[in-house]
Amino acid sequence: MRLILSITASVAFSAHVFAQNTEALFKKIVDSTYNAHPEMIGLIVDVESPDHKISWSYAVGKNGKDNQQPIDPAQPLLIASTTKPYMAAAILRLVENGKLSIDTPIKNLLSAKTLKVLSDDGYDVEKINLRHLLSHTAGINDYVTENYFSFINTHKTYNWTRDEQIALAGKEKKVGEPGTVFRYADINYVLISEIIEQKTGKPFYEALRSLLNYKKLGIKSTWFIQLEKKPESSLPLVNQYWRQFDWQIKDLNPSWDLYGGGGIASNVKEMAQFFQMLFNGKIIKNPKVLQLMYTDVPPNLEINYCLGIRKIKSGGMMAYNHGGGLGTDAIYIPEINASISSASVEAGKRNVAVEVSSLLAAKLKSLKASK
């Protein structure tokens, strides 16, 4: 018995040392990447690699423009379009529960008011289906235009409603026929938020929380900003900055990016944990339904956008990914069963966050190969 205990302790100690050494390598990668980009404000990352018993968060830099306060890696931030995988997963939970089919025409899913806006703009609501919305192949043009950003710039505290954004999209010329063209557009996911409400009878953000089993899975610092109360245990939001518009994100009313196309606030750890649990069947348990999320959707397979998820290369491996315009990015890499999330405090430097995620993924791959 004493020998068994000694061996067990030795194995546990070796695993601990391995994790410490690996995390030191990760820190070196993040620090060197950050230092190679002097225009960066701050960088936050998380690595979830259960096979290596690694769950590691780290931040370097400052908490906002002209701010000398260091970032705490547990601080939440607005994840913008990284919200879309959450929305798509909620829809697929409804599919799994037999409440929806992704080939159902939107004529049977949306309110009469919204259907009238779309029909009046020339959209055939009998031909557009849920799969088209999830894959951005519905042919619907977006309300997010140069004029939209110009209005926000001069009306930073304006409180947008979902109906207003749908109405704005209804004034834009349609892109093409459903299923024949890819056009990334927030309006697709704004419509999805309404569909979730129509099918559940709850506000979409409440339905999302229950459909994705936040409580059971231990997701505690993820919520829809403004629509839900900030969790008591959550730290203050990161002071995100968008240099292109000279926007301190905290100065904007978050309703400009709130109703499903974006809107979630979370920290990097819970982002990575969500991806890890999602693609390991902890949220959508039916593998055939989960597979829909990462199955290629015509017409433009070069885009590699499936249902709320893109296929990319990270660290030389195929990965499931989504990023957000405010500097966030999250990936799951099947080959090494690991998830990495990253965020740049400066929205325009998301490419650096993506770069560091790829470097960390490559390092994880080399660790697997050396085991």
N, C-alpha and C positions, 0 to 999 in steps of 0.2 A: 504493500500500500504506500509505504514511504517513497519507494522508487517511482511509482505512478505519479504521486504528487509532485515529486521532484522534476519528472519529465514534463508534466503539465505546466509547471511554473516556468521551466526553461523555454518551452514553446511560446508561452504567453509573453515572456520577456523578449524573446527574439522578434515576435510580431510587433511588440511595442517599439523596439529599436528600429526595425524596418520602417514602421510608419513615421517615426521621428526623422529618420534620415531622408525618407521620401519627401516629407513636408519641407525639409530644409532645401531640397532640390527645387521644389515648387516655388518656394519663396524667392530663390535666386532667379528663377525664370521670370517671375512677375516683376521683381525689382529691376532687373536689367531691361525688360521691355518698357517699363514705365520711364526709366532714366534715358532710354533711347529716344523718347518723345518729349522733349522739354516743354512743349505746348500743352501737355496733358495737365489736368487739374487733379484728378484722382482716379484710381482703378480698384475695383473690388472683384474678387473671384471666389468661387466655391467649387470643390471637387468632391463628388460622391462616388466612391469606388468600393462597394461592399466586398468584392472578392479580395481586395487588398486591406480591408478593414480601415479604409480611409474616409473620413468625413471632415473636410478641412476648409475653413473660410479664412480669407486674408484681405487686407486693404492697405493701400499705400497712397500717399498724397493727402490733399486737403479736401475739406467738406464744402466745396463751393468756390466760386470766383471771389477773389479778395478776402478769402476766409482762411485763417491760419489754424483753424481747429482740425485735428486729424480725423479721418473717417473711422468709425467703428464698423467692422464688416457685418455686424448684425443689424445695422440701420436699414430700414426699408426705403424703397424708392419707387417712383412710378415706372412700371415696366412697359408701358405703351403697347405696341403691337405684339409683344410677347404674351399678351392677354389672349390672343387668338387660339392658341392650342387649348387653353382652358375652356373656351367657348365651344370649340369643336368637340372636345372630349365630353362636354355636357350633352351636346346633341347626340353623340354616339351612345351615351348612357341611356338616353330616351329610346334610341334604336334597339339597344340591348334589352330594354324593358318592354319592347313591343309597342311603344307609344308612337313611333315614327318609322318611316322608311326614307332613306336619303334620296329616293327617286320620286318622292311625292311632289307634285306641282305646288308652287307657293300660293296658288289660288286658294288652296285648301288649308293654308297655314297662317296667313296674315290677316290683320284686321281689314274691314271694308274701307276704312279711311286710307290706309297705306296702299291697298290694292288700287284704289282710284288714282292716287298720285302716280303710281307706276304705269297704269293703263293709259292715263291721259298723256304720258310722255312717250307712248308708243311701244311699251314693253308688253309682250305676250305672256301674261302671268300663268297661262296653262302650259307653256313650254319651258319656263324656267323652273327648275326643281332645287331641292335642298342641296344636292351634290354640287350643282353649279355655284350656289352661294359659298359653300365651304371651300371650293377650289378656285374661286375668283374667275369662273368661266361663264358667269351669268350674262355678260355683255352690258352690265349696268355701269354707267359712269359715276364717278365719285363726286361728293360735295367738297372734298379736300382739294382745293385749288389755290392758285396764287391769290385770288380775291379773298378766299377764306382766311388765309394767313394774314393778309393785309388788314382785314377786319379785326382779327384777334389782336394785331399789333397796336391798334388804336382803341380797342375795347377789351382790355385785358381782364376785366372783372365781369364781362357779359356772361349771363347764365343761359347756356344753350339747352334746348330740350331735344329729345330724340325726334319728335315730330318735325321740328325746324330743320334738322339735318336731313331727314328723309325728303322733306319738301325741296331743299336745296338741290339734292341729287336729282329730283324729278325735273329740274330746270336744265339739266345738262343733256347734251346730245348722247344717245346711246352709242356704245362702243361697237356692238355687233350682235349677231344672233347667238342665243345661248348654246354653249358647247362648241363654238367655232373659234373663240378667241379668249386669250388670257389677259385680264387687266386687274392688277391688284388694286383693291378699293375697299376702304373702311365701310362703305355703305352695305356691303355684303354681310358683314358681321353685326352691323347695327340692326339689319333686318333679322338676323339670327336671334338677337336678344329679344325681339318681339315674338318670334316663333316660340322660344322657350317659355315666355309668359303665356302665350295662347294655349300651349300644351300642358302646362303645370298649374295655371291659375295663381301663380306667385310672381312677385317682382323677379326679374331674371337673376339678379345678384343673390337673392335668397335661394332661388332654385338651384343656382350653381353650387352654392355651399353644401346643399344636401345631396345633389346628384353626384358630386365629386367626393363626398364623404370626408370633408375637411376634419371634422371632429375625430372620427375614427382613426384617421391617418396621422393625426397630430399636427395638422397644419394650423398654426396659431397666429401668424403674423402676415396673413394674406387677406386683403379685403378690397372692395371697390371704394376708392376714394370718394368722399362726399356722400355717396349713397348709403354707406354703412359706417357705423361708429368705429373709430380707430381702436384696435385691441389695446387693453390696458397695459399689457406686458410689452408692447412694441415700443421701440426707441423712436426718437424724432426722425422725420424724413430727411434723406440726403438732400442737400441744396443743389439740385441739378441745374445745369446752365446750358443754354443753346447759343453758341457764339454767332451762328449765322444770323439770328434775329436779335442778338443781345438780350435774350430773355432769361431772367431768373424764373425758373419754372414755378417756384412757390408764389410768384406774383400773379400767375394766371389762374382764372377760374378753371378748375379741372374739367368742367363740362365740355370743353372743346374736344376732348378725347376720352370719352367716358362710357359710352353705351355699347360696349362689346368689341369695337375695333381696338380699343385700349381701355384703360380705366383701373386696372388692378394695381395696387401697391403691395409690394412684397420685398423680402430681402433675398440675397443671392442664394443662401442656403435652402430656403423653401422653394425657390425656383428650381434648383437642381434636384431637390428631393421629389418635387412634383413630377419632373420628367422621368426620374428613376422609377418612381412608383407606377407612373402611367405605362411605361413601356415594359414593365415587369408584371403587368396584369393585375395590379393591386387596385386599380380604379375601374377599368373596363375589363371584366373577367373573361368574357367570351372572346377567344383568340381570333375568331373570324370577324367579329365586329371591330376589334382593335386593329386588325390588318387593314381594314378600310382606310384607316387614318394615314397609312404610309403606302397605299397603293397608287401608282401613277394615274393621273387623270389627263386625258387628251383635252385640248388639241396640241398644246405646245409642251412636249415632254422635256425640252431643253431647260425649261423654267424649273423643273423638278419640284413643283408645288403640288402637294396632294390634298389632304383635308385638314387644313390648319397647321400643316407641317411641311417644311422643305427638306429635300434630300441634298446634303452637301458632302464635301470631303473635309475632314478635320483630322489633322495628324496623319494624313495618308490613308484614312479609313472612312467608310461611308457612315454618315451620321444623320440623325433626325434633328431638325433645327428650327428655331424661329427667333427673330430679333425684333427689337423695337426702336423706333425713331428717336427715343430719348436716351439711347446709349446702351441698352440692355441686349443680352444674347443668352440663349440656352441651347444646349445640345445633349442628345443621348447617343452613345456610340455602342451599337450592339456587339461588335467584335470583342470589346473589352468589358461589356456590361458596366459602363460608367457614364455619369452625367457631369457636365461642367456648365456652370453659369458664370457670366461676367458682366460687368457694367462699367462704363466710363462716366464720370461725373459730368464731363462735357459731351453733350449729345452727339456732336459732330465727329467724335472720335470713337464711335462704336467699332470701326475697323481695327483699332488697336485692341479692344476687348476681344474681338473675334480672333485676332492674331495670337493673343496670349492663350486663349482656349485651345487653339490648334497645337501650340507648343506643349501645353500641359497634356493634351491627348497623346501626342507623340511620345512623351516621357512615360505615360502610363503604359503605352503599347510596349515600349522597350523593357519596362519592369516585368510585364507579363512574359515576354520572350526569354528573360533571364532567369525566371523562376525554375 
